[in-house]
Amino acid sequence: MSTIRFLRTFVAAARGGSFAAAADQVALTQAAVGQQMRALEGEMNKTLFDKTGRTMVLSPAGHLLLPRAEELLAQYESMRRDLQDQRQIAGTIKLGSLISAMGLLSSTLAQLKSLHPNLEVELRVREQTQLMQDVVSGELDAAVVVERQWPEVPGLLWTPCYDESLTVIANSGIASPDTSIAHLFATHPFIRFDRRTPTGARIDRHLRRMQLVPREFLELNSLLAIAELVRKNVGFTMAPLLKNFDWESDPALCVLQLPGRPVARRLGMLESGRRSHITGVVREEMLAHLRRMKQSG
């Protein structure tokens, strides 16, 4: 189904006017969008976009493809819904998740349960390394995890779903949207995410790159526990902005964007391949849920 995904990305880029706009809509990085478009152009043997400086417009072939791609995607979605309605998925599936990804996965499963009432889900919350091991061993059918180098195991499938950008999060009593990040680091205690984790190591590298020297106070391995301490004004932190936790709307918190678009981590679904007819439905519903969030956001 790679062509369907590529066509969906093509439509997003054509309607949004840039690869960056498409990346936001289809929950990919801008580089991944460009890679998909090059693959689609290779498959079609046509150039689909013309670039002049920073401006990107559709080529004649792109203009010809756009309405046909939209029609094909509409037919595909209609077919997929009809098939799901006719063939209810039943049985038990074992899923795992990081606790920080539970908000998104819970919303996905609630929607999935309404479509497939005979589907039973066993959901387990574990840390990253254990989740990976359980998927590889077959104890779990799939898990929502942070991207890393996966072992070469037959049938193992990785699908990136969304990125979580790195931000500074402080109590609203000490910070506002125009607060200097450097001032926070100079004057307030810093709560650090565990440097032994890939995300914590990336945060540490970004601190050094920005030449920020924190006033170390605590180092914890739970992003949710850190957020709660920030709510109580124990300190501030640098952390990925978690999906479905809506920290930006929390009156007790102030979320400050870092310069550029630093990505803290990429999350997705790791599937064992043993029950792909069910895990694939979960994956596609999660991606559809992310698209709906983008459109409503």
C-alpha positions in Angstrom: 0.0 0.0 0.0 3.0 2.3 -0.3 1.6 4.0 -3.4 -1.6 4.9 -1.5 0.5 6.5 1.2 2.6 8.3 -1.4 -0.5 9.6 -3.2 -1.9 10.9 0.1 1.3 12.7 0.8 1.3 14.1 -2.8 -2.2 15.5 -2.3 -1.2 17.1 1.0 1.9 18.7 -0.6 -0.1 19.9 -3.7 -2.9 21.4 -1.6 -0.6 22.8 1.1 1.9 24.3 -1.3 5.0 22.9 0.3 6.6 19.7 1.7 6.6 21.4 5.1 2.8 21.8 5.0 2.4 18.2 3.9 4.7 17.0 6.7 2.4 18.6 9.3 -0.7 17.1 7.7 0.4 13.5 7.3 2.6 13.3 10.4 5.9 12.8 8.7 9.2 14.8 8.6 9.8 17.1 5.7 12.7 14.9 4.6 10.4 11.8 4.6 7.9 13.7 2.5 10.6 14.6 0.0 11.7 10.9 -0.1 8.2 9.7 -0.8 7.7 12.3 -3.6 10.9 11.2 -5.3 9.8 7.6 -5.1 6.4 8.5 -6.5 8.0 10.5 -9.3 10.2 7.5 -10.1 7.1 5.2 -10.2 5.3 7.6 -12.5 8.4 8.4 -14.5 7.4 12.1 -14.3 8.4 15.2 -12.5 5.5 16.2 -10.3 6.8 19.5 -8.8 8.7 22.4 -10.3 10.8 24.5 -7.9 11.9 28.1 -8.5 14.0 29.3 -5.6 11.8 28.7 -2.5 8.6 28.4 -4.5 7.2 25.0 -5.3 4.4 24.5 -7.9 2.9 21.5 -9.6 4.3 20.5 -12.9 2.0 19.8 -15.8 2.1 16.1 -14.9 1.4 17.0 -11.2 -1.7 19.0 -12.3 -2.9 16.0 -14.3 -2.3 13.6 -11.4 -3.9 15.7 -8.6 -7.6 15.2 -9.3 -7.1 11.5 -10.2 -5.1 11.0 -7.0 -7.9 12.6 -5.0 -10.5 10.5 -6.7 -8.5 7.3 -6.1 -8.0 8.1 -2.4 -11.7 8.7 -1.9 -12.5 5.4 -3.6 -9.9 3.6 -1.5 -11.2 5.1 1.8 -14.8 4.1 0.8 -13.6 0.6 -0.1 -11.8 0.3 3.2 -14.8 1.4 5.2 -17.1 -1.0 3.4 -14.7 -3.9 4.0 -14.4 -3.1 7.7 -18.2 -2.9 8.0 -18.6 -6.3 6.3 -15.8 -8.1 8.0 -15.7 -7.4 11.7 -12.4 -8.1 13.3 -12.7 -10.4 16.3 -10.4 -12.0 18.8 -7.8 -10.8 21.3 -4.8 -8.7 20.5 -1.9 -7.9 22.9 -0.6 -4.4 22.6 2.0 -2.5 24.5 2.8 1.2 25.0 5.0 3.6 26.7 3.0 5.4 29.4 3.7 8.7 27.6 2.0 7.4 24.5 -1.1 6.0 26.3 -3.2 9.1 25.6 -3.1 8.7 21.8 -3.3 4.9 21.9 -6.3 5.0 24.2 -8.2 7.4 21.9 -7.3 5.1 18.9 -8.6 2.0 20.7 -11.8 3.7 21.8 -12.6 4.4 18.2 -11.5 1.0 17.1 -13.7 -0.7 19.7 -16.8 1.1 18.3 -16.0 -0.2 14.8 -15.1 -3.7 16.0 -17.1 -4.6 19.2 -15.9 -8.2 19.1 -12.2 -7.2 19.3 -10.7 -7.6 22.8 -7.5 -5.7 23.6 -4.9 -6.6 26.3 -2.9 -3.4 26.9 0.4 -3.4 28.8 2.4 -0.4 29.8 6.1 -1.0 29.9 9.5 0.7 29.3 11.0 0.9 25.8 13.5 -2.0 26.0 11.0 -4.4 27.5 8.4 -3.5 24.9 10.8 -4.2 22.0 11.8 -7.5 23.5 8.2 -8.6 24.0 7.3 -7.7 20.4 10.3 -9.6 19.0 9.5 -12.7 21.2 5.8 -12.6 20.2 4.5 -11.9 23.8 3.1 -8.7 22.3 1.5 -8.4 18.9 2.5 -4.8 18.6 3.7 -1.8 20.7 3.9 2.0 20.4 7.6 2.8 21.0 10.3 5.3 20.2 12.2 4.8 17.0 15.6 3.1 17.3 17.7 0.5 15.5 15.6 -2.6 15.3 16.9 -6.2 15.2 16.7 -8.0 11.9 13.9 -10.3 12.7 11.7 -11.9 9.9 8.2 -10.3 9.8 9.1 -7.4 12.1 7.4 -4.2 10.8 8.1 -0.6 11.9 5.8 2.3 10.9 6.7 5.8 12.1 3.6 7.7 13.1 4.5 11.0 14.6 7.3 13.2 16.0 7.4 14.9 19.4 9.3 18.2 19.3 11.7 19.3 22.0 10.4 22.2 24.2 11.1 23.9 27.5 8.2 23.5 30.0 8.0 25.8 33.0 5.4 26.7 35.6 3.2 29.6 34.4 4.1 31.4 37.7 7.7 31.9 36.6 7.4 31.9 32.8 5.3 33.5 30.0 5.5 33.1 26.2 8.1 35.9 26.0 10.3 34.6 28.8 13.9 34.1 27.9 14.9 30.5 27.9 18.5 31.5 28.9 17.1 33.4 31.9 15.2 30.3 33.1 18.4 28.2 33.0 20.3 30.9 34.8 17.8 31.5 37.6 15.6 28.3 38.2 16.3 24.7 39.2 16.3 22.2 36.3 14.6 18.8 36.3 16.3 16.5 33.8 15.0 13.5 31.9 17.1 10.4 32.4 20.3 10.7 30.3 20.5 6.9 30.1 17.5 6.9 27.7 17.9 7.9 24.0 15.5 10.9 24.6 17.4 12.0 27.6 20.7 11.7 25.8 19.3 13.8 22.9 18.2 16.5 25.4 21.6 16.6 26.9 23.2 17.0 23.4 20.8 19.9 22.6 21.6 21.6 25.9 25.3 21.5 25.0 24.6 22.7 21.5 22.7 25.7 22.9 25.5 26.3 25.5 22.9 26.1 28.3 24.2 25.1 31.7 21.3 24.0 33.9 21.1 24.3 37.7 20.7 20.6 38.2 18.0 19.6 40.8 16.5 16.2 39.9 16.9 13.6 37.2 13.9 11.3 36.7 13.0 8.7 34.1 9.3 9.6 33.9 8.1 12.5 31.7 4.7 12.5 33.4 6.3 12.7 36.9 8.5 15.6 35.7 5.5 17.5 34.3 3.7 17.1 37.6 6.7 18.5 39.5 6.8 21.5 37.0 3.1 22.0 37.8 4.0 22.3 41.5 6.8 24.8 40.5 9.6 22.5 41.9 11.6 23.3 38.7 11.4 23.5 35.0 12.4 21.0 32.3 13.3 20.4 28.7 11.2 17.6 27.3 9.4 16.4 24.2 5.9 17.8 23.8 3.8 14.6 24.3 0.8 13.9 22.1 -2.7 14.0 23.6 -1.6 15.5 26.9 -2.4 19.1 25.9 0.3 20.7 28.0 0.0 23.9 25.9 -3.5 24.5 27.2 -2.7 23.7 30.8 -3.0 27.0 32.8 -0.3 25.8 35.2 2.2 25.3 32.5 4.0 27.5 30.0 5.5 25.7 26.9 8.3 27.5 25.2 9.4 26.5 21.7 13.0 26.1 21.0 14.7 27.8 18.0 14.3 25.9 14.7 12.4 22.6 14.7 14.3 20.3 17.0 12.8 16.8 17.2 13.2 15.0 20.5 12.0 11.6 19.2 9.9 9.8 16.7 7.2 7.3 17.8 5.5 4.6 15.8 4.2 1.1 15.9 6.4 -1.9 16.0 4.5 -5.1 14.9 5.7 -8.7 15.3 4.0 -9.7 12.0 2.2 -12.7 13.6 -1.2 -11.0 13.6 -0.7 -8.3 11.0 -4.4 -8.6 9.8 -5.4 -7.0 13.2 -2.3 -4.9 14.1 -2.5 -3.4 10.6 -6.0 -2.2 11.4 -4.9 -0.7 14.7 -2.0 1.1 12.9 -4.2 2.5 10.2 -6.7 3.8 12.7 -3.9 5.5 14.7 -2.6 7.2 11.6 -6.2 8.2 10.7 -6.7 9.6 14.2 -3.5 11.6 13.8 -4.7 13.0 10.5 -8.0 14.1 12.2 -6.0 15.8 15.0 -4.0 17.7 12.4 -7.1 18.8 10.5 -8.9 19.9 13.6 -5.8 21.5 15.1 
